[in-house]
Every structure is written in C-alpha cells, then in structure tokens.
Amino acid sequence: MTTTAPPSQTSPLSLRWWRAHPILSVLALVVIVAGAAAAWWLGSPLFITTRLVETELPGGAAPAQLTVVSQGNFMDADDFHKGSGVASIVRTPDGMAIVRFENFKVTNGPQLEVFLAPHPQPSNHDQVYDNSLGLGALKASEGAFSYELPAGDGGARYQSVVIYCVPFRVIFSVASLTAQ
C-alpha cells in the first residue's frame, strides 16, 4: 500500500514544500529580488524628479557676456515622453562653447543622456548617434544647467539637442536649434 501526502503538503503554496526544496527556494528568492530591482530601476524615474539650478556658468562668465550661437525650444517626443524649456549653444568671451538649458523640464527616465546631433529633428537611434556629440548624463529632470563643449568645438555644426534614453533607445525630447 502506498501513501501520499495530503495536498496541502505537496503544494508549492505550503511552507513545508519550500523547506523541502531549498534550491528552488533560493532561486525563487533571487528571482523576486532581481524582479523588484528591475521594477524599481524602470519605474522609479516616472515618479522621481530631480531639480538643479546652476547659477554659475562654466568659466565664470556672466550671462551678459555670452554670445548666443544657436537656440531652440524642447518639444515633446510623443504623448508620454515630454520636454519643455530652452536649449542654447552660447560662447563665452574666451571662446568656450557651452550648451545651456533654461526653464528645462523633461519626463524622467532611466539613463537619460544629452546629445548634440547634426540632424535638425532626429526621430530614431541612427539620427541621434550619427556624427553626434555625447555630453553625458542628464544632470536633472528640471532646472537650469550647462554642459561644456570640448575645446575647439564651437557647436555650429549641430542642429539639435536631444534627451535620449540609452538602454531603450528612446528619444524623450528634442530642441531643434536655429542660428542666432
């Protein structure tokens, strides 16, 4: 005669089952922790905003001393990825070129980066990356701040400033630049 355990002891919903299968228990715990970390990484930018207002410009230049090379307004990429504010490429009296964000606001997201692109209105990954200049991580989702361009690059060849989500290859906002 064979005996079988009651269903409550053979079900994965039973604590006794998990104790009898320690490897599966550890594996399940790892999956739960990894899933929670991934959910936080993906979801938290949607409700966390960061604000930065840099009052001092790179090189110590005063705002009245800056020459605007080009300027444009950030626009929404779509109904979910929204952006607003002004992007300007400005030159200081000593020739340093700076990209300045003013009254800036964008939907936050994971690993947002700032690019200067030669395309006036990039709409895909290739148009963002082809002959573009990466300025680094977005400093904040709201505010007024600057990025220095490399020495010798005055910014004249770029036609847009792009806020781009690198891991998902998604454009969040574009400011098409017009020479001033």
C-alpha positions in Angstrom: 0.0 0.0 0.0 1.3 3.4 -1.0 0.6 6.5 0.9 0.5 10.0 -0.5 0.9 13.2 1.4 -2.1 15.4 1.8 -2.3 18.0 -1.0 -1.5 20.9 1.4 2.0 19.5 2.0 2.8 18.9 -1.7 1.7 22.2 -2.9 4.3 25.0 -3.6 2.0 27.2 -1.5 2.9 25.1 1.5 5.8 26.3 3.7 6.7 22.7 4.2 7.2 22.3 0.4 9.6 25.3 0.3 11.6 23.8 3.2 11.9 20.5 1.4 13.2 22.2 -1.8 15.9 24.7 -0.6 17.5 25.2 -4.0 14.2 26.2 -5.5 13.5 28.4 -2.5 16.8 30.3 -3.0 16.2 30.5 -6.8 12.7 31.9 -6.2 14.1 34.5 -3.8 16.8 35.6 -6.3 14.1 36.0 -9.0 11.9 38.0 -6.7 14.8 40.3 -5.6 16.0 40.8 -9.2 12.5 41.5 -10.4 12.0 44.1 -7.7 15.3 45.8 -8.5 14.4 45.8 -12.2 10.9 47.2 -11.5 12.4 50.0 -9.3 15.0 50.9 -12.0 12.4 51.0 -14.7 9.5 52.6 -12.7 11.1 55.0 -10.2 12.1 57.6 -12.8 8.4 58.0 -13.6 7.7 59.5 -10.2 11.0 60.8 -9.1 12.1 64.3 -10.4 15.4 66.0 -9.8 15.9 69.7 -9.9 19.2 71.6 -10.4 19.7 75.3 -10.9 23.3 76.2 -11.7 23.7 79.9 -11.1 27.4 80.0 -12.0 28.3 79.4 -15.6 31.4 77.3 -16.6 34.5 79.5 -16.9 32.9 82.1 -14.5 31.3 84.1 -17.4 28.5 86.4 -16.6 25.2 85.9 -18.6 25.6 89.4 -20.2 29.0 88.3 -21.6 27.6 85.3 -23.5 27.1 85.3 -27.3 24.2 83.0 -28.4 25.3 80.8 -31.3 22.0 78.9 -31.7 18.9 78.3 -29.8 15.7 76.2 -29.7 12.8 75.0 -27.6 12.5 71.5 -26.3 9.4 69.7 -27.7 7.5 66.6 -26.6 8.7 63.4 -28.4 5.3 61.8 -28.0 2.3 61.7 -25.6 4.4 60.0 -22.9 7.9 61.5 -23.4 7.5 65.2 -22.8 10.0 68.1 -22.7 10.0 71.9 -22.5 12.4 74.7 -22.0 15.1 76.4 -24.0 18.4 75.0 -25.2 21.1 77.4 -26.3 24.7 77.0 -27.5 26.5 80.0 -26.2 30.1 81.2 -26.5 32.0 82.9 -23.6 34.4 85.9 -24.2 37.3 83.5 -24.0 35.9 81.3 -26.8 34.5 78.4 -24.7 31.3 76.9 -26.1 28.5 75.9 -23.6 25.1 74.2 -24.0 22.8 75.9 -21.6 19.3 74.6 -20.5 16.9 77.2 -19.2 13.4 76.6 -17.7 14.0 72.9 -18.6 11.6 70.1 -17.8 11.5 66.5 -19.1 9.8 63.3 -18.3 12.3 61.4 -16.2 13.6 58.0 -17.3 16.4 55.5 -16.9 19.8 56.5 -18.0 18.9 59.7 -19.9 21.8 61.2 -21.9 22.3 64.6 -23.6 23.4 64.6 -27.3 24.2 67.3 -29.8 23.1 66.0 -33.2 23.7 67.3 -36.7 20.1 66.2 -37.7 17.6 69.0 -37.1 14.8 66.7 -35.8 16.1 63.2 -35.1 13.5 60.5 -34.8 15.5 57.3 -34.4 18.7 55.9 -32.9 20.8 56.3 -36.0 19.9 60.0 -36.4 20.8 60.6 -32.7 24.2 58.8 -32.9 25.4 59.6 -36.4 28.2 62.3 -36.1 26.7 63.4 -32.8 28.5 64.6 -29.6 27.5 63.0 -26.4 27.6 65.5 -23.5 27.0 62.9 -20.7 24.2 62.1 -18.3 21.3 64.4 -18.0 22.1 66.4 -14.8 18.4 66.8 -13.7 14.9 66.4 -15.0 14.1 70.1 -14.2 16.0 73.3 -13.9 18.7 75.4 -15.5 22.2 74.0 -16.1 25.1 73.8 -18.6 27.4 71.4 -20.4 30.8 72.4 -21.7 31.7 71.5 -25.3 35.2 70.1 -26.0 37.8 72.7 -26.7 37.8 73.7 -30.4 34.1 72.7 -30.9 32.0 75.8 -31.2 28.8 73.9 -31.7 28.0 75.4 -35.1 27.6 72.0 -36.9 24.9 70.8 -34.5 21.2 71.3 -35.4 19.5 69.8 -32.3 19.9 69.0 -28.6 18.5 65.5 -27.8 17.5 64.0 -24.5 17.9 60.2 -25.1 17.2 57.1 -23.1 20.2 54.9 -23.9 19.1 51.4 -22.7 15.7 51.6 -24.5 16.9 53.7 -27.5 14.1 56.2 -27.0 14.1 59.9 -27.7 12.5 61.9 -24.8 12.7 65.4 -26.1 14.4 67.4 -28.9 15.3 71.1 -29.2 15.8 72.0 -32.9 18.4 74.7 -33.0 18.3 77.9 -35.1 21.4 80.0 -35.6 21.1 83.4 -34.0 
